[in-house]
Amino acid sequence: MYPARDRVVHAAWIEELATAADTLDLDEEVQSVAVDLFLHDVPAADRSKRAVAGASLYAAALITGQERSQGSVAAALGTSRVSVQQRWKQRLRVAGFDPPSW
């Protein structure tokens, strides 16, 4: 879990997640899960936040059954597909899920 103040501190990132989800035609459930995954363990380094946001959105889309490609999620958030690919399973682990082995 994360402190409620994190929603205020990271409001700009939450807005970016919402904008990217809208771009990808993902519903509010995906946005909510993505925000939770992102806020559960926000990286300290600013340069890592965009990649983690992308990985959070990709993982949220998988969790809710609204899959999108890693490339399309990365493009919507302005990061690379490889950044999403390298981080999405960790986002699931941090949130207490067992990521698939594929």
URBEL-V395675 format. One record per helix or strand of 2 or more residues. SS is the DSSP state (H for helix, E for strand). FROM is the first residue (numbers start at 0). TO is the last residue. Records with the same first field share a line. If there is no record, write none. Layout:
SS=FROM-TO  FROM-TO
//
This chain:
H=4-8  10-22  27-39  45-62  69-76  80-93
//
